[in-house]
């Protein structure tokens, strides 16, 4: 029995089990914690790039 | 034979094990809070730049908020995201602490709220900026609380 079959068997035995596992292993949108954190980092990098560009265009 | 029926008990055990193994809800809460802070901070920076371009905020005030608040929050978000990603890999007792990373940012936000915004002439802009700073502060505190206040 491979992993997918095991999950299918679990879901057959306990309806909704996969949904519960999903809630505990991912965010509401099905994303992992790492994915959310990497997106946060990308957003922060974008902010830093934006500020750098503004500073370059507005020297003291 | 009803396979599902006989799988029920081992499946329940497996499910319990899966839930125990994956119960990183505190990490998820922290991750969402960190992303929330990043998004609001990005919106704040864009608002400040737009307001400066229309003359509602002086260049000096824009520079202060962008560099002393937004850039610092963005840097803290990156660091906090890295620490949070690695959090589960550290052994108990050696967990990295978020508080030392977040405290300077919280201090900067407080300073900005208390003193750094007086140059903003437009009441609406002032309210928007103040609300954004408070939202970022709340998100950072939520991330800290989700990680057990460490």
N, CA and C atoms of all chains as a GROMACS GRO file, in nm:
protein
  630
    1UNK      N    1   0.086  -0.120   0.000
    1UNK     CA    2   0.000   0.000   0.000
    1UNK      C    3   0.089   0.125   0.000
    2UNK      N    4   0.075   0.205  -0.102
    2UNK     CA    5   0.156   0.327  -0.104
    2UNK      C    6   0.087   0.438  -0.023
    3UNK      N    7   0.154   0.554  -0.019
    3UNK     CA    8   0.104   0.662   0.066
    3UNK      C    9  -0.035   0.709   0.024
    4UNK      N   10  -0.053   0.721  -0.109
    4UNK     CA   11  -0.184   0.768  -0.158
    4UNK      C   12  -0.294   0.670  -0.123
    5UNK      N   13  -0.261   0.538  -0.136
    5UNK     CA   14  -0.361   0.437  -0.102
    5UNK      C   15  -0.391   0.439   0.046
    6UNK      N   16  -0.287   0.463   0.126
    6UNK     CA   17  -0.306   0.470   0.271
    6UNK      C   18  -0.400   0.586   0.306
    7UNK      N   19  -0.375   0.701   0.246
    7UNK     CA   20  -0.460   0.817   0.272
    7UNK      C   21  -0.603   0.789   0.229
    8UNK      N   22  -0.617   0.721   0.114
    8UNK     CA   23  -0.751   0.689   0.065
    8UNK      C   24  -0.820   0.595   0.163
    9UNK      N   25  -0.745   0.499   0.216
    9UNK     CA   26  -0.802   0.404   0.311
    9UNK      C   27  -0.843   0.474   0.440
   10UNK      N   28  -0.758   0.568   0.484
   10UNK     CA   29  -0.791   0.644   0.605
   10UNK      C   30  -0.919   0.724   0.582
   11UNK      N   31  -0.927   0.785   0.465
   11UNK     CA   32  -1.044   0.868   0.437
   11UNK      C   33  -1.170   0.783   0.426
   12UNK      N   34  -1.153   0.661   0.374
   12UNK     CA   35  -1.269   0.572   0.363
   12UNK      C   36  -1.316   0.530   0.501
   13UNK      N   37  -1.219   0.509   0.591
   13UNK     CA   38  -1.253   0.464   0.726
   13UNK      C   39  -1.311   0.577   0.809
   14UNK      N   40  -1.255   0.692   0.793
   14UNK     CA   41  -1.301   0.808   0.872
   14UNK      C   42  -1.333   0.920   0.774
   15UNK      N   43  -1.457   0.931   0.732
   15UNK     CA   44  -1.491   1.036   0.636
   15UNK      C   45  -1.448   1.174   0.687
   16UNK      N   46  -1.385   1.246   0.600
   16UNK     CA   47  -1.341   1.380   0.640
   16UNK      C   48  -1.203   1.383   0.701
   17UNK      N   49  -1.142   1.264   0.715
   17UNK     CA   50  -1.010   1.259   0.780
   17UNK      C   51  -0.907   1.342   0.703
   18UNK      N   52  -0.913   1.333   0.570
   18UNK     CA   53  -0.816   1.408   0.492
   18UNK      C   54  -0.832   1.558   0.512
   19UNK      N   55  -0.959   1.598   0.525
   19UNK     CA   56  -0.984   1.741   0.548
   19UNK      C   57  -0.924   1.785   0.681
   20UNK      N   58  -0.935   1.698   0.782
   20UNK     CA   59  -0.879   1.732   0.914
   20UNK      C   60  -0.727   1.740   0.905
   21UNK      N   61  -0.667   1.638   0.839
   21UNK     CA   62  -0.521   1.638   0.825
   21UNK      C   63  -0.478   1.766   0.751
   22UNK      N   64  -0.555   1.800   0.649
   22UNK     CA   65  -0.524   1.918   0.568
   22UNK      C   66  -0.520   2.044   0.655
   23UNK      N   67  -0.616   2.056   0.745
   23UNK     CA   68  -0.622   2.173   0.831
   23UNK      C   69  -0.499   2.182   0.920
   24UNK      N   70  -0.453   2.063   0.965
   24UNK     CA   71  -0.340   2.064   1.057
   24UNK      C   72  -0.206   2.078   0.987
   25UNK      N   73  -0.202   2.046   0.861
   25UNK     CA   74  -0.072   2.050   0.793
   25UNK      C   75  -0.058   2.168   0.698
   26UNK      N   76  -0.165   2.241   0.676
   26UNK     CA   77  -0.156   2.352   0.582
   26UNK      C   78  -0.246   2.464   0.629
   27UNK      N   79  -0.232   2.576   0.565
   27UNK     CA   80  -0.315   2.689   0.600
   27UNK      C   81  -0.454   2.672   0.541
   28UNK      N   82  -0.539   2.773   0.562
   28UNK     CA   83  -0.675   2.766   0.509
   28UNK      C   84  -0.677   2.751   0.358
   29UNK      N   85  -0.574   2.803   0.293
   29UNK     CA   86  -0.571   2.799   0.147
   29UNK      C   87  -0.490   2.680   0.097
   30UNK      N   88  -0.456   2.590   0.186
   30UNK     CA   89  -0.383   2.471   0.145
   30UNK      C   90  -0.235   2.492   0.134
   31UNK      N   91  -0.187   2.604   0.183
   31UNK     CA   92  -0.045   2.631   0.172
   31UNK      C   93   0.030   2.584   0.296
   32UNK      N   94   0.154   2.547   0.277
   32UNK     CA   95   0.235   2.510   0.392
   32UNK      C   96   0.285   2.636   0.462
   33UNK      N   97   0.329   2.619   0.585
   33UNK     CA   98   0.384   2.730   0.660
   33UNK      C   99   0.503   2.792   0.587
   34UNK      N  100   0.586   2.705   0.529
   34UNK     CA  101   0.704   2.754   0.458
   34UNK      C  102   0.664   2.841   0.340
   35UNK      N  103   0.560   2.799   0.269
   35UNK     CA  104   0.513   2.878   0.154
   35UNK      C  105   0.469   3.016   0.199
   36UNK      N  106   0.395   3.022   0.308
   36UNK     CA  107   0.346   3.151   0.359
   36UNK      C  108   0.466   3.239   0.398
   37UNK      N  109   0.563   3.178   0.467
   37UNK     CA  110   0.679   3.255   0.512
   37UNK      C  111   0.763   3.303   0.395
   38UNK      N  112   0.774   3.220   0.292
   38UNK     CA  113   0.852   3.263   0.175
   38UNK      C  114   0.782   3.376   0.101
   39UNK      N  115   0.649   3.373   0.099
   39UNK     CA  116   0.575   3.483   0.036
   39UNK      C  117   0.591   3.610   0.118
   40UNK      N  118   0.591   3.595   0.251
   40UNK     CA  119   0.613   3.711   0.338
   40UNK      C  120   0.750   3.771   0.311
   41UNK      N  121   0.850   3.684   0.296
   41UNK     CA  122   0.986   3.732   0.266
   41UNK      C  123   0.991   3.804   0.132
   42UNK      N  124   0.922   3.747   0.034
   42UNK     CA  125   0.922   3.810  -0.100
   42UNK      C  126   0.855   3.947  -0.094
   43UNK      N  127   0.748   3.957  -0.017
   43UNK     CA  128   0.680   4.086  -0.002
   43UNK      C  129   0.774   4.186   0.065
   44UNK      N  130   0.841   4.140   0.171
   44UNK     CA  131   0.935   4.228   0.242
   44UNK      C  132   1.048   4.272   0.150
   45UNK      N  133   1.096   4.180   0.067
   45UNK     CA  134   1.204   4.216  -0.027
   45UNK      C  135   1.155   4.321  -0.126
   46UNK      N  136   1.030   4.304  -0.170
   46UNK     CA  137   0.972   4.402  -0.262
   46UNK      C  138   0.963   4.539  -0.197
   47UNK      N  139   0.926   4.543  -0.069
   47UNK     CA  140   0.919   4.670   0.004
   47UNK      C  141   1.057   4.733   0.013
   48UNK      N  142   1.156   4.652   0.044
   48UNK     CA  143   1.293   4.706   0.056
   48UNK      C  144   1.343   4.759  -0.078
   49UNK      N  145   1.310   4.688  -0.186
   49UNK     CA  146   1.350   4.734  -0.320
   49UNK      C  147   1.283   4.866  -0.354
   50UNK      N  148   1.154   4.875  -0.317
   50UNK     CA  149   1.078   4.998  -0.343
   50UNK      C  150   1.139   5.117  -0.268
   51UNK      N  151   1.174   5.095  -0.142
   51UNK     CA  152   1.233   5.202  -0.060
   51UNK      C  153   1.371   5.240  -0.113
   52UNK      N  154   1.446   5.140  -0.154
   52UNK     CA  155   1.580   5.169  -0.210
   52UNK      C  156   1.565   5.256  -0.336
   53UNK      N  157   1.470   5.220  -0.420
   53UNK     CA  158   1.449   5.299  -0.543
   53UNK      C  159   1.407   5.442  -0.508
   54UNK      N  160   1.321   5.456  -0.407
   54UNK     CA  161   1.277   5.591  -0.365
   54UNK      C  162   1.397   5.669  -0.311
   55UNK      N  163   1.478   5.605  -0.228
   55UNK     CA  164   1.596   5.672  -0.173
   55UNK      C  165   1.693   5.715  -0.284
   56UNK      N  166   1.708   5.629  -0.384
   56UNK     CA  167   1.798   5.662  -0.495
   56UNK      C  168   1.748   5.785  -0.571
   57UNK      N  169   1.615   5.796  -0.578
   57UNK     CA  170   1.556   5.911  -0.651
   57UNK      C  171   1.540   6.036  -0.566
   58UNK      N  172   1.560   6.020  -0.436
   58UNK     CA  173   1.545   6.135  -0.344
   58UNK      C  174   1.666   6.143  -0.252
   59UNK      N  175   1.784   6.173  -0.308
   59UNK     CA  176   1.904   6.182  -0.223
   59UNK      C  177   1.891   6.296  -0.123
   60UNK      N  178   1.952   6.277  -0.008
   60UNK     CA  179   1.946   6.382   0.096
   60UNK      C  180   2.019   6.507   0.050
   61UNK      N  181  -1.609  -0.863   0.295
   61UNK     CA  182  -1.552  -0.796   0.413
   61UNK      C  183  -1.549  -0.645   0.390
   62UNK      N  184  -1.593  -0.574   0.490
   62UNK     CA  185  -1.590  -0.428   0.479
   62UNK      C  186  -1.453  -0.378   0.524
   63UNK      N  187  -1.369  -0.352   0.425
   63UNK     CA  188  -1.231  -0.310   0.456
   63UNK      C  189  -1.229  -0.183   0.540
   64UNK      N  190  -1.316  -0.092   0.503
   64UNK     CA  191  -1.320   0.036   0.575
   64UNK      C  192  -1.346   0.014   0.723
   65UNK      N  193  -1.436  -0.081   0.753
   65UNK     CA  194  -1.470  -0.107   0.893
   65UNK      C  195  -1.347  -0.153   0.972
   66UNK      N  196  -1.268  -0.242   0.909
   66UNK     CA  197  -1.152  -0.297   0.980
   66UNK      C  198  -1.033  -0.200   0.982
   67UNK      N  199  -1.041  -0.107   0.895
   67UNK     CA  200  -0.933  -0.008   0.894
   67UNK      C  201  -0.958   0.105   0.992
   68UNK      N  202  -1.076   0.108   1.049
   68UNK     CA  203  -1.116   0.224   1.129
   68UNK      C  204  -1.021   0.249   1.247
   69UNK      N  205  -0.992   0.142   1.322
   69UNK     CA  206  -0.909   0.163   1.442
   69UNK      C  207  -0.765   0.201   1.404
   70UNK      N  208  -0.698   0.121   1.316
   70UNK     CA  209  -0.562   0.164   1.279
   70UNK      C  210  -0.560   0.300   1.211
   71UNK      N  211  -0.667   0.326   1.136
   71UNK     CA  212  -0.672   0.457   1.068
   71UNK      C  213  -0.684   0.568   1.171
   72UNK      N  214  -0.764   0.544   1.274
   72UNK     CA  215  -0.778   0.646   1.378
   72UNK      C  216  -0.645   0.669   1.448
   73UNK      N  217  -0.571   0.558   1.471
   73UNK     CA  218  -0.439   0.572   1.534
   73UNK      C  219  -0.344   0.651   1.444
   74UNK      N  220  -0.347   0.615   1.315
   74UNK     CA  221  -0.260   0.687   1.221
   74UNK      C  222  -0.297   0.834   1.215
   75UNK      N  223  -0.427   0.861   1.216
   75UNK     CA  224  -0.472   1.001   1.212
   75UNK      C  225  -0.422   1.077   1.334
   76UNK      N  226  -0.434   1.010   1.451
   76UNK     CA  227  -0.389   1.075   1.574
   76UNK      C  228  -0.240   1.104   1.567
   77UNK      N  229  -0.164   1.004   1.517
   77UNK     CA  230  -0.019   1.024   1.503
   77UNK      C  231   0.011   1.138   1.406
   78UNK      N  232  -0.064   1.140   1.296
   78UNK     CA  233  -0.042   1.246   1.196
   78UNK      C  234  -0.068   1.383   1.257
   79UNK      N  235  -0.174   1.390   1.337
   79UNK     CA  236  -0.208   1.520   1.395
   79UNK      C  237  -0.105   1.563   1.498
   80UNK      N  238  -0.056   1.467   1.577
   80UNK     CA  239   0.046   1.503   1.676
   80UNK      C  240   0.173   1.549   1.604
   81UNK      N  241   0.208   1.473   1.497
   81UNK     CA  242   0.331   1.505   1.425
   81UNK      C  243   0.325   1.637   1.351
   82UNK      N  244   0.205   1.678   1.315
   82UNK     CA  245   0.193   1.795   1.229
   82UNK      C  246   0.131   1.914   1.301
   83UNK      N  247   0.123   1.906   1.432
   83UNK     CA  248   0.050   2.011   1.502
   83UNK      C  249   0.133   2.137   1.517
   84UNK      N  250   0.163   2.196   1.404
   84UNK     CA  251   0.243   2.318   1.403
   84UNK      C  252   0.153   2.439   1.387
   85UNK      N  253   0.040   2.436   1.458
   85UNK     CA  254  -0.054   2.547   1.441
   85UNK      C  255   0.007   2.678   1.488
   86UNK      N  256   0.094   2.672   1.590
   86UNK     CA  257   0.156   2.795   1.636
   86UNK      C  258   0.244   2.854   1.527
   87UNK      N  259   0.314   2.766   1.454
   87UNK     CA  260   0.398   2.814   1.344
   87UNK      C  261   0.314   2.875   1.234
   88UNK      N  262   0.199   2.813   1.207
   88UNK     CA  263   0.110   2.867   1.103
   88UNK      C  264   0.055   3.003   1.143
   89UNK      N  265   0.016   3.013   1.270
   89UNK     CA  266  -0.035   3.142   1.318
   89UNK      C  267   0.073   3.248   1.304
   90UNK      N  268   0.194   3.211   1.346
   90UNK     CA  269   0.305   3.306   1.336
   90UNK      C  270   0.330   3.343   1.191
   91UNK      N  271   0.328   3.242   1.101
   91UNK     CA  272   0.354   3.267   0.959
   91UNK      C  273   0.250   3.362   0.901
   92UNK      N  274   0.125   3.339   0.935
   92UNK     CA  275   0.018   3.426   0.882
   92UNK      C  276   0.032   3.568   0.936
   93UNK      N  277   0.066   3.578   1.065
   93UNK     CA  278   0.084   3.710   1.124
   93UNK      C  279   0.200   3.783   1.059
   94UNK      N  280   0.309   3.709   1.035
   94UNK     CA  281   0.428   3.769   0.972
   94UNK      C  282   0.393   3.816   0.831
   95UNK      N  283   0.319   3.732   0.758
   95UNK     CA  284   0.280   3.773   0.622
   95UNK      C  285   0.188   3.896   0.628
   96UNK      N  286   0.098   3.896   0.727
   96UNK     CA  287   0.009   4.012   0.742
   96UNK      C  288   0.088   4.140   0.764
   97UNK      N  289   0.189   4.131   0.850
   97UNK     CA  290   0.273   4.248   0.876
   97UNK      C  291   0.344   4.292   0.748
   98UNK      N  292   0.393   4.193   0.671
   98UNK     CA  293   0.464   4.225   0.546
   98UNK      C  294   0.373   4.296   0.446
   99UNK      N  295   0.250   4.248   0.435
   99UNK     CA  296   0.156   4.305   0.337
   99UNK      C  297   0.116   4.447   0.377
  100UNK      N  298   0.084   4.466   0.505
  100UNK     CA  299   0.044   4.599   0.552
  100UNK      C  300   0.161   4.695   0.541
  101UNK      N  301   0.281   4.646   0.575
  101UNK     CA  302   0.401   4.730   0.566
  101UNK      C  303   0.427   4.774   0.422
  102UNK      N  304   0.408   4.681   0.328
  102UNK     CA  305   0.428   4.713   0.186
  102UNK      C  306   0.325   4.818   0.141
  103UNK      N  307   0.201   4.799   0.184
  103UNK     CA  308   0.096   4.896   0.148
  103UNK      C  309   0.127   5.032   0.209
  104UNK      N  310   0.178   5.031   0.332
  104UNK     CA  311   0.212   5.158   0.398
  104UNK      C  312   0.322   5.231   0.321
  105UNK      N  313   0.426   5.156   0.282
  105UNK     CA  314   0.536   5.219   0.207
  105UNK      C  315   0.484   5.280   0.077
  106UNK      N  316   0.396   5.207   0.008
  106UNK     CA  317   0.341   5.259  -0.119
  106UNK      C  318   0.254   5.383  -0.094
  107UNK      N  319   0.179   5.380   0.018
  107UNK     CA  320   0.096   5.497   0.052
  107UNK      C  321   0.182   5.618   0.080
  108UNK      N  322   0.288   5.598   0.157
  108UNK     CA  323   0.378   5.709   0.192
  108UNK      C  324   0.440   5.770   0.066
  109UNK      N  325   0.484   5.682  -0.024
  109UNK     CA  326   0.546   5.731  -0.149
  109UNK      C  327   0.443   5.809  -0.231
  110UNK      N  328   0.323   5.754  -0.240
  110UNK     CA  329   0.218   5.822  -0.317
  110UNK      C  330   0.183   5.956  -0.254
  111UNK      N  331   0.173   5.960  -0.121
  111UNK     CA  332   0.138   6.084  -0.051
  111UNK      C  333   0.250   6.188  -0.066
  112UNK      N  334   0.375   6.139  -0.064
  112UNK     CA  335   0.488   6.231  -0.082
  112UNK      C  336   0.486   6.292  -0.222
  113UNK      N  337   0.448   6.209  -0.319
  113UNK     CA  338   0.444   6.258  -0.458
  113UNK      C  339   0.335   6.363  -0.477
  114UNK      N  340   0.226   6.351  -0.399
  114UNK     CA  341   0.119   6.451  -0.412
  114UNK      C  342   0.142   6.569  -0.318
  115UNK      N  343   0.244   6.562  -0.235
  115UNK     CA  344   0.277   6.674  -0.148
  115UNK      C  345   0.209   6.672  -0.013
  116UNK      N  346   0.134   6.567   0.017
  116UNK     CA  347   0.068   6.557   0.148
  116UNK      C  348   0.169   6.533   0.259
  117UNK      N  349   0.276   6.464   0.224
  117UNK     CA  350   0.384   6.437   0.319
  117UNK      C  351   0.512   6.497   0.263
  118UNK      N  352   0.588   6.560   0.350
  118UNK     CA  353   0.714   6.617   0.303
  118UNK      C  354   0.814   6.506   0.272
  119UNK      N  355   0.913   6.539   0.193
  119UNK     CA  356   1.015   6.440   0.159
  119UNK      C  357   1.086   6.391   0.285
  120UNK      N  358   1.111   6.484   0.378
  120UNK     CA  359   1.181   6.447   0.502
  120UNK      C  360   1.098   6.348   0.585
  121UNK      N  361   0.968   6.375   0.595
  121UNK     CA  362   0.882   6.283   0.672
  121UNK      C  363   0.872   6.148   0.603
  122UNK      N  364   0.859   6.153   0.470
  122UNK     CA  365   0.851   6.027   0.395
  122UNK      C  366   0.978   5.946   0.416
  123UNK      N  367   1.093   6.015   0.413
  123UNK     CA  368   1.222   5.946   0.432
  123UNK      C  369   1.227   5.881   0.570
  124UNK      N  370   1.180   5.954   0.671
  124UNK     CA  371   1.183   5.900   0.808
  124UNK      C  372   1.096   5.775   0.819
  125UNK      N  373   0.974   5.784   0.770
  125UNK     CA  374   0.883   5.669   0.784
  125UNK      C  375   0.932   5.551   0.699
  126UNK      N  376   0.974   5.580   0.576
  126UNK     CA  377   1.018   5.472   0.488
  126UNK      C  378   1.141   5.400   0.544
  127UNK      N  379   1.239   5.480   0.590
  127UNK     CA  380   1.366   5.417   0.632
  127UNK      C  381   1.366   5.372   0.778
  128UNK      N  382   1.302   5.450   0.864
  128UNK     CA  383   1.306   5.415   1.007
  128UNK      C  384   1.198   5.316   1.046
  129UNK      N  385   1.093   5.307   0.967
  129UNK     CA  386   0.985   5.214   1.001
  129UNK      C  387   0.972   5.104   0.895
  130UNK      N  388   0.933   5.143   0.774
  130UNK     CA  389   0.900   5.042   0.672
  130UNK      C  390   1.019   4.952   0.638
  131UNK      N  391   1.136   5.011   0.619
  131UNK     CA  392   1.254   4.930   0.584
  131UNK      C  393   1.292   4.839   0.700
  132UNK      N  394   1.280   4.891   0.822
  132UNK     CA  395   1.314   4.809   0.939
  132UNK      C  396   1.214   4.696   0.959
  133UNK      N  397   1.086   4.726   0.937
  133UNK     CA  398   0.984   4.620   0.948
  133UNK      C  399   1.010   4.514   0.841
  134UNK      N  400   1.040   4.558   0.719
  134UNK     CA  401   1.066   4.462   0.611
  134UNK      C  402   1.185   4.372   0.645
  135UNK      N  403   1.290   4.433   0.701
  135UNK     CA  404   1.406   4.354   0.742
  135UNK      C  405   1.370   4.256   0.852
  136UNK      N  406   1.289   4.302   0.948
  136UNK     CA  407   1.248   4.214   1.058
  136UNK      C  408   1.160   4.100   1.008
  137UNK      N  409   1.075   4.130   0.910
  137UNK     CA  410   0.989   4.025   0.854
  137UNK      C  411   1.075   3.915   0.792
  138UNK      N  412   1.177   3.955   0.715
  138UNK     CA  413   1.265   3.855   0.653
  138UNK      C  414   1.335   3.770   0.758
  139UNK      N  415   1.391   3.836   0.859
  139UNK     CA  416   1.461   3.762   0.965
  139UNK      C  417   1.366   3.671   1.040
  140UNK      N  418   1.249   3.725   1.075
  140UNK     CA  419   1.152   3.648   1.151
  140UNK      C  420   1.103   3.528   1.070
  141UNK      N  421   1.083   3.549   0.940
  141UNK     CA  422   1.039   3.439   0.854
  141UNK      C  423   1.144   3.328   0.852
  142UNK      N  424   1.272   3.367   0.842
  142UNK     CA  425   1.379   3.267   0.842
  142UNK      C  426   1.383   3.190   0.974
  143UNK      N  427   1.374   3.264   1.083
  143UNK     CA  428   1.380   3.200   1.216
  143UNK      C  429   1.260   3.106   1.233
  144UNK      N  430   1.144   3.151   1.190
  144UNK     CA  431   1.023   3.069   1.207
  144UNK      C  432   1.031   2.943   1.122
  145UNK      N  433   1.088   2.956   0.999
  145UNK     CA  434   1.102   2.839   0.912
  145UNK      C  435   1.190   2.733   0.976
  146UNK      N  436   1.293   2.779   1.046
  146UNK     CA  437   1.389   2.684   1.103
  146UNK      C  438   1.349   2.640   1.245
  147UNK      N  439   1.241   2.700   1.295
  147UNK     CA  440   1.208   2.684   1.436
  147UNK      C  441   1.195   2.537   1.477
  148UNK      N  442   1.122   2.459   1.393
  148UNK     CA  443   1.094   2.320   1.432
  148UNK      C  444   1.219   2.233   1.424
  149UNK      N  445   1.324   2.283   1.358
  149UNK     CA  446   1.446   2.203   1.344
  149UNK      C  447   1.537   2.214   1.465
  150UNK      N  448   1.511   2.313   1.549
  150UNK     CA  449   1.596   2.332   1.667
  150UNK      C  450   1.548   2.242   1.781
  151UNK      N  451   1.642   2.186   1.858
  151UNK     CA  452   1.602   2.102   1.971
  151UNK      C  453   1.541   2.187   2.081
  152UNK      N  454   1.455   2.122   2.166
  152UNK     CA  455   1.396   2.196   2.278
  152UNK      C  456   1.507   2.257   2.364
  153UNK      N  457   1.486   2.377   2.409
  153UNK     CA  458   1.587   2.444   2.491
  153UNK      C  459   1.682   2.528   2.409
  154UNK      N  460   1.684   2.503   2.278
  154UNK     CA  461   1.774   2.581   2.192
  154UNK      C  462   1.694   2.651   2.082
  155UNK      N  463   1.566   2.672   2.107
  155UNK     CA  464   1.482   2.736   2.007
  155UNK      C  465   1.524   2.882   1.991
  156UNK      N  466   1.529   2.927   1.866
  156UNK     CA  467   1.559   3.069   1.846
  156UNK      C  468   1.446   3.155   1.901
  157UNK      N  469   1.478   3.272   1.945
  157UNK     CA  470   1.379   3.359   2.006
  157UNK      C  471   1.340   3.472   1.911
  158UNK      N  472   1.210   3.495   1.903
  158UNK     CA  473   1.162   3.602   1.816
  158UNK      C  474   1.169   3.738   1.884
  159UNK      N  475   1.150   3.738   2.014
  159UNK     CA  476   1.138   3.866   2.086
  159UNK      C  477   1.256   3.961   2.059
  160UNK      N  478   1.382   3.911   2.065
  160UNK     CA  479   1.493   4.003   2.039
  160UNK      C  480   1.490   4.062   1.898
  161UNK      N  481   1.432   3.986   1.803
  161UNK     CA  482   1.422   4.037   1.666
  161UNK      C  483   1.311   4.140   1.654
  162UNK      N  484   1.202   4.113   1.725
  162UNK     CA  485   1.083   4.197   1.708
  162UNK      C  486   1.086   4.322   1.794
  163UNK      N  487   1.153   4.316   1.909
  163UNK     CA  488   1.145   4.428   2.002
  163UNK      C  489   1.194   4.560   1.943
  164UNK      N  490   1.307   4.560   1.871
  164UNK     CA  491   1.350   4.689   1.811
  164UNK      C  492   1.246   4.743   1.714
  165UNK      N  493   1.178   4.654   1.644
  165UNK     CA  494   1.076   4.698   1.550
  165UNK      C  495   0.956   4.754   1.624
  166UNK      N  496   0.916   4.685   1.730
  166UNK     CA  497   0.804   4.735   1.810
  166UNK      C  498   0.838   4.871   1.871
  167UNK      N  499   0.962   4.885   1.913
  167UNK     CA  500   1.006   5.015   1.967
  167UNK      C  501   1.000   5.123   1.859
  168UNK      N  502   1.044   5.086   1.738
  168UNK     CA  503   1.043   5.183   1.628
  168UNK      C  504   0.900   5.223   1.592
  169UNK      N  505   0.811   5.124   1.596
  169UNK     CA  506   0.670   5.153   1.567
  169UNK      C  507   0.612   5.246   1.672
  170UNK      N  508   0.644   5.218   1.797
  170UNK     CA  509   0.594   5.303   1.906
  170UNK      C  510   0.647   5.445   1.893
  171UNK      N  511   0.776   5.455   1.861
  171UNK     CA  512   0.835   5.588   1.843
  171UNK      C  513   0.766   5.661   1.729
  172UNK      N  514   0.744   5.589   1.618
  172UNK     CA  515   0.678   5.651   1.504
  172UNK      C  516   0.537   5.696   1.540
  173UNK      N  517   0.469   5.611   1.615
  173UNK     CA  518   0.332   5.647   1.653
  173UNK      C  519   0.330   5.768   1.746
  174UNK      N  520   0.429   5.774   1.834
  174UNK     CA  521   0.427   5.880   1.935
  174UNK      C  522   0.488   6.011   1.886
  175UNK      N  523   0.586   6.002   1.798
  175UNK     CA  524   0.658   6.124   1.762
  175UNK      C  525   0.679   6.144   1.613
  176UNK      N  526   0.689   6.037   1.539
  176UNK     CA  527   0.735   6.048   1.401
  176UNK      C  528   0.630   6.092   1.301
  177UNK      N  529   0.507   6.106   1.345
  177UNK     CA  530   0.400   6.134   1.250
  177UNK      C  531   0.351   6.277   1.254
  178UNK      N  532   0.414   6.357   1.338
  178UNK     CA  533   0.361   6.492   1.358
  178UNK      C  534   0.374   6.578   1.234
  179UNK      N  535   0.463   6.539   1.144
  179UNK     CA  536   0.483   6.618   1.023
  179UNK      C  537   0.377   6.595   0.917
  180UNK      N  538   0.294   6.494   0.936
  180UNK     CA  539   0.191   6.466   0.838
  180UNK      C  540   0.074   6.561   0.858
  181UNK      N  541   0.048   6.641   0.757
  181UNK     CA  542  -0.053   6.748   0.772
  181UNK      C  543  -0.196   6.696   0.753
  182UNK      N  544  -0.212   6.603   0.659
  182UNK     CA  545  -0.347   6.555   0.629
  182UNK      C  546  -0.398   6.462   0.740
  183UNK      N  547  -0.512   6.498   0.803
  183UNK     CA  548  -0.565   6.412   0.909
  183UNK      C  549  -0.596   6.271   0.859
  184UNK      N  550  -0.648   6.262   0.736
  184UNK     CA  551  -0.682   6.130   0.682
  184UNK      C  552  -0.557   6.045   0.662
  185UNK      N  553  -0.452   6.107   0.608
  185UNK     CA  554  -0.326   6.034   0.589
  185UNK      C  555  -0.268   5.992   0.723
  186UNK      N  556  -0.274   6.084   0.818
  186UNK     CA  557  -0.223   6.053   0.952
  186UNK      C  558  -0.297   5.933   1.011
  187UNK      N  559  -0.429   5.934   0.996
  187UNK     CA  560  -0.509   5.822   1.046
  187UNK      C  561  -0.472   5.692   0.975
  188UNK      N  562  -0.457   5.700   0.842
  188UNK     CA  563  -0.422   5.578   0.766
  188UNK      C  564  -0.287   5.522   0.809
  189UNK      N  565  -0.190   5.613   0.823
  189UNK     CA  566  -0.055   5.568   0.862
  189UNK      C  567  -0.058   5.510   1.003
  190UNK      N  568  -0.126   5.581   1.092
  190UNK     CA  569  -0.134   5.534   1.231
  190UNK      C  570  -0.199   5.396   1.237
  191UNK      N  571  -0.308   5.378   1.160
  191UNK     CA  572  -0.376   5.248   1.159
  191UNK      C  573  -0.286   5.139   1.102
  192UNK      N  574  -0.211   5.172   0.998
  192UNK     CA  575  -0.120   5.073   0.940
  192UNK      C  576  -0.014   5.031   1.041
  193UNK      N  577   0.042   5.131   1.111
  193UNK     CA  578   0.146   5.101   1.210
  193UNK      C  579   0.091   5.014   1.322
  194UNK      N  580  -0.032   5.046   1.365
  194UNK     CA  581  -0.094   4.967   1.472
  194UNK      C  582  -0.121   4.824   1.424
  195UNK      N  583  -0.161   4.811   1.298
  195UNK     CA  584  -0.187   4.677   1.243
  195UNK      C  585  -0.058   4.596   1.237
  196UNK      N  586   0.050   4.660   1.193
  196UNK     CA  587   0.179   4.591   1.187
  196UNK      C  588   0.222   4.549   1.328
  197UNK      N  589   0.205   4.643   1.421
  197UNK     CA  590   0.242   4.614   1.561
  197UNK      C  591   0.162   4.495   1.614
  198UNK      N  592   0.032   4.495   1.587
  198UNK     CA  593  -0.053   4.385   1.633
  198UNK      C  594  -0.010   4.253   1.570
  199UNK      N  595   0.021   4.256   1.440
  199UNK     CA  596   0.063   4.134   1.371
  199UNK      C  597   0.194   4.081   1.428
  200UNK      N  598   0.288   4.172   1.455
  200UNK     CA  599   0.416   4.129   1.511
  200UNK      C  600   0.398   4.069   1.651
  201UNK      N  601   0.312   4.133   1.730
  201UNK     CA  602   0.285   4.080   1.864
  201UNK      C  603   0.215   3.944   1.855
  202UNK      N  604   0.127   3.929   1.755
  202UNK     CA  605   0.058   3.801   1.736
  202UNK      C  606   0.158   3.691   1.699
  203UNK      N  607   0.254   3.727   1.613
  203UNK     CA  608   0.358   3.629   1.575
  203UNK      C  609   0.438   3.588   1.699
  204UNK      N  610   0.471   3.688   1.779
  204UNK     CA  611   0.548   3.661   1.900
  204UNK      C  612   0.468   3.572   1.997
  205UNK      N  613   0.338   3.605   2.013
  205UNK     CA  614   0.254   3.530   2.104
  205UNK      C  615   0.235   3.386   2.054
  206UNK      N  616   0.220   3.371   1.920
  206UNK     CA  617   0.200   3.237   1.862
  206UNK      C  618   0.320   3.147   1.888
  207UNK      N  619   0.438   3.208   1.898
  207UNK     CA  620   0.558   3.130   1.924
  207UNK      C  621   0.584   3.117   2.074
  208UNK      N  622   0.485   3.144   2.153
  208UNK     CA  623   0.498   3.129   2.297
  208UNK      C  624   0.565   3.245   2.362
  209UNK      N  625   0.559   3.360   2.299
  209UNK     CA  626   0.614   3.482   2.358
  209UNK      C  627   0.765   3.481   2.366
  210UNK      N  628   0.828   3.393   2.285
  210UNK     CA  629   0.975   3.383   2.294
  210UNK      C  630   1.044   3.478   2.200
   0.00000   0.00000   0.00000
